[in-house]
Amino acid sequence: MGFLEHFSLWGGGFTGALLPFLFVLTIVVFFHELGHFLVARLCGVRVLTFSVGFGPEIVGFNDRHGTRWKISAIPLGGYVKFFGDEDAASTPDQSSISAMTPAEKRESFHHQPVGKRAAIVAAGPIANFILAILIFAAIFTFYGRPSTSARIDAIQPESAAAQAGFAAGDVVVAINGRPIETFAEMQRVVSTNAGQQLSVTIDRGGAQMDLKATPALREVKDNFGNVHRIGVLGITRSMGAADSQLETVSAPRALWMGVEETWFVIDRTLSYIGGIVVGRESADQLGGPIRIAQVSGQVATVGFIAIMNLAAILSVSIGLLNLFPVPLLDGGHLLFYAIEAIRGRPLSERAQEMGFRIGLALVVMLMIFATFNDIIHLTAS
């Protein structure tokens, strides 16, 4: 029985989504915490605990360095606890730190130079980006790159493409001077440039010409019910089996394509968040664990490649989220370290404690809001 056939045994609905959700989230969380762990060990910091999940331990073991590796009951994250930490958020244990010997201080996270502490903290999100690059690269290497030529088969009446003079049979070869090889590449450029005039180079019967077109902003719904605001020209391409091919990609090129794909996800995510801030995008598309579980279950029915693609996208999202300068997240720690580097001394314990309390409140409010969106999304669908 295949891997995805095991998924199908869980049935439909939320229960059927649980196993693929846990599979995807565990991969992403493990690599995030592994980034912290490896750099901490390189910096000589003793690691007390490596946990996938929060809460009571389900199963675990101790390695020869004294680190407790464990899986915990609440699978919505993870943590690495360093020597000198009071809790999973790396809050300093002041009573323990004050009683440390010189030898113990050399292994304590909080006695490391600010540069080492920053490197250890930043390693988690960086590991998420590396994981995404490797997953995308592996997909391109072992599965191939879908390759459908950028030929236009039909033009929607009164669309931006019709107004610009496109015709059925045209092949798009470049946009704003950037070479276009596939229809998917063309869609990606067009979708991210709503309202921006594009110079589109086409091949029409062997002759090349440039057309000026401005993608219109449209709301479209994907296969999972999520609404996206993207740019469209109003052109279509037949997507039959004869039109879709898989291009063989060498490992070096696949790795570079993995970098490009990861950067695209980062760019689109930041663009969406920026759109929320300025009011251009709606925040009702922000999703939490319930939405991720639902999408994981739906993607699992498509195939293993699809669920690994979701793991890569989720890895990028978690890496970005953790870099936000919110106390309690990795980005909040990095903000404190930047202030420490500039001032020459850390913020007071009281200031840091207040920061963590504010950060906790913000994270909890975000989770409540995302869960509310999830419930609305589920009831609407």
N, C-alpha and C positions, 0 to 999 in steps of 0.2 A: 504493500500500500504506500502510495506516494505521500510526501510531506504535506501537501495541501489537501489530500484526501482525508488526512487526520483532522484538519481544520473542519472539514464539512461534517464530521461526526457530531460536532457541537451544535448543529442545527442553526436556525436563523436567529435574527434579533440580536439583542445585546449579549446574550450568552454565547452565541456563535462567534461574536467578535472578540471575546475575552482572550482566547489563546493567541491569535495573531497579534493582538494589542500587547500582551505581555511579552511576546517574542520580540517585537519591534522595540518596545520601550527598554527591555532588558539590554539589548545590544547597545543602544544609544547611551543609556546610563552607565553601563560598564565601561565603555571607552572614555566617557567624560571623566569618571573617577580614576580610570587607569592613567590618564594624563597627569592628574594631580599626584598620583602615587609614584609614578616613574621619576618625575622631576624632583619630587621630595627626596626620594632615595638617592638621586644623583647629587643633591645638595647636602646629603648627610643627615637628613631629618628622620627621626624614628617615627614610623607609622604604626599606630596602635590598632586601628580598625579600618577595614575596607568593606563597606556594606552596600549591597544592591537592595534598595528598599529601606523603609523606616520601621520603627517599632520593634516588637519582640522578634528575636532570632528564630528562624525556622531550622536552618542547618548551617554549619560552619566548621572551620578548622583553623589551626594555628600553623603558620609556616616557621621555618627555622630562624627567622629574624624576629619572631614574637608578634607578627601581625595577625590579627584575627580576621579571616576572610569569611563573610557570611551573607546569607540571603535572609532578608527580614520580611515581616508579614505584610507591610503596606508597600506595594510595588509602584509607587509614584515618584521615584527619585532614588537617591543614594547619597552616600557621603564617605569621606576619608577623614578619620580622626587622627590628628598628630599628637605627638608627645608634648604636653603642655596645654592642650585644649581642654576646655571644660565640657563642651558639647559638640554636636555634629556641625554647628555653624562656626566652629573654630573660635569661639569666645575664649579669651585667655583665662586659665584657671589660676587666679592670682595667688591663692594660698600655696598651690603646688609650685608655681614659678619662683616665688620668693624663697622657697626652701631648697631649690636645686643646687647641686654641686657644680663646679666649673665643667666637669665632664658631661653632666646631664644637660647643661645649658648648650653645649655644642650640638646636642641632638634635638633640642627643643625648637619647634617652629617659630615661636615668638621671640627667640633670641638670635634669629638669623638676620643678616643685613636686609634692608628693605628691598634691594634688588632681587635677592633670592626668594623672598616671600612673594614678591610680585610675579616672578617666573613660575613658582609653584601654583599660584592661583590662576594665572593666565593659561596654564597648560591644559586645564579642563576644557574650556571652550575651543582652544586650538586643536585638541584631540578630536572634538566633534567635527571640525572642518576637515581634518585629515581623513576621518572615517568616511565622511560624505564623498570626498574626492576618490578614495579607494573603492567605495561601492559603485559609484558611477563608472569609474575606469574598468572595474571588473565586469559590469554589465556590457559596456562597449566591447571589451575584449572577448568575452565568452559567448555573448548573445549576439552582438553585432549592433550596428547603428542603423535604425530605420531610415531608409533613403527613398523619398518620393520626390521626383523632380518638381521644381517650382512652376509647373505649367498651369495656366488658368483655363478651366474648362467652361465656366459660366460666369456671367456678370449679373448681379442683382440690379434691377431697374432703379434709377434715381439714386444709386449709391455713389459713394466717393469715387469708386473705380470707374463707374459709368461716366461721371462728370469729367474725370481725368482723361478719358479716351482709351481705356483698356479694352481689349477684345478677346474673345475666346480663342485659344490657341497660342496666345502670347506666353513667353517663358521669361520669368523674372531672373535676371542674372546678377543684379547688384542693387543695393539701396543705399543712397548717400555715399556711393563709392565703395561700400563694403560688399565683397562678393557673396552671393547667395547660391547655395548648392541644393538645398532642399526646400520643400514647401513648408516644413516645420520651422526652418530658419526664418523664412519670410514672415510666417505668422508671429513668431517671437518678436521680431523687430516692429512689425505693425502694431501688435497688441500693446507694446510699451511706449507708443508714440502718439496716443490719441491727441488730436488737436494740433499736432506738429506737422508742418508740410514736409513731405519726403520727396526726394528725387529718385525715381525708380527707373532703372535701366532695364529695358525688355528686349528680347529677341523676337522679331516678328518676320517670319518667312526668311530668316537668314540675315536680316538687316537689324542693326541695333538702333534704338532711339530712347530718349529720356522723357519720362512723363512726370508731372508734378501732381501729387495726390496728398490729401490730408485725411488721415483716418478719423472716422467719427467715433465718439464715445458711446459704447453700448454696454448694457448689463446682460451678461450671459450666465446661464446656470450649467455647472459641470455635472458629471454623472452621479455625483454624491450629494447634489442639492445645494452646493455652495454657489453663491452669486458673486461674480467677478465683474468689475468695471474695466473694460479693455477697449483698445482701439481696433476698428474693423474697416476694411476697404469695401467689402461687399463682393468678394470673389469666392468661387468654390472650385474644388478640385475633386475629381472622382478618386475614391479610395478603395477600389476593388483589389482583390488578391493580385491581379496582374500588375497593378500600379504600385504596390508596396513591395520593396525589397530590403534585405538586410545587407548592409555593407560591412565587409570584413575590415577590422581596424587593428593595426599593430599596437603592441603594448605601450610604447612610448607615446604614440598619438592618442591612445585611449586615456593615458594619464593626463595629458594636457587637456583633452576634452572633459575629463573629470573636473579639472580646475575651472574650466569655463562654465560648466554646468553648476558647480558649487557657487561660483561668483554670481551667476544669473539668479539663483535662489536668494542669495544674500541681497542683491540689488532690488529684487522684487519685494522682498520682505520689508526692507528699510523704506522702500517707496510707499508701501501700503501703510506702514506705521506713520510715516511722515504725512500721508494723506489723511489719516485719522486726526492727527494733531491740528492740521489746518482746515479740517472740515470737508476735505475733498472725498474722503472715503467713509463708509459707515463702519462703526465698531461692532455691529451685530455679526460680523463674520469671524470675530475672535472666538476660538474654540478651546475647550479644556479637555480633560481626560475622557469624558463621555463621547465627545465628537471624535477624538482620536481613535477611541475604541470602535466606534461605528464605522469610520472610514477604513480602519485596519481590517475589519471583518469583510467589508465590501471589496477591498482590494485583494484580499486573500482568495476570493472566488475567481479573480482574474488570472492569477498565476504568481509563482514565486518571484519572478523578475519584478512584477508590479509591487509586491510587498517590500522587496529590497529597495526599490526606488523610493517608496514611502519612508523607509528607515533612513535613507540618505537625506531626504527633505526634512524629516523630523530632527535629525542630528544637527543640521544647519540651524534650524529654528531654536533648538535648545542652546546651541552655542551662542547665538546672537542674544537670546533672552538673558543668559547668564552674564553677558558683557554690559548690560544696562547698568548705569551708575546708581543702583539702588542698594543701600545697605542690606545685608543678608545674602545678596547674590554676589557672584565673583566680581562683577563690575563695581559693586559697592566697596569691597575690600580693596580693589585696585585704586578706587578714588581716594580712600583713606591713605593708601601707601603713597600716592602722588602728592597728597597734601603733606605727608610726613617728609618726603624727599625735598619738597620746596622749603618747608619750615625748619628742617633739620631736627625735628623731634615729632613724635606722634601726637595726635589729638588726645585730649584728656580722656580718662576712662568714662567719665560722665557723658562727654560729647559722643563718644563711640557707642555707649549704651543707648543713648537717645536715638542715635542714627539707626541702630539695629531695631529698636522698637518701631520707629517710623517705617523702616523697610519691611518689617514683618506685617505691619498694618496694610501697606501698599500691596504686598504679595497676596495677603488674604483677600483683600478687596478685589484684586484682579482675578483670583481663582473663583470667588463668588460670582463675579460678573460673567466670566467665561462659562461657568457651570449653568448659570441662568440662560445664557445664549444657547448652550447645548440643549437644555430642556425645551426651549422655544423651538429650536430647529427640529428636534425629534417629534414634537407634537404637530408641527406644521407639515412634516413629511409623512 
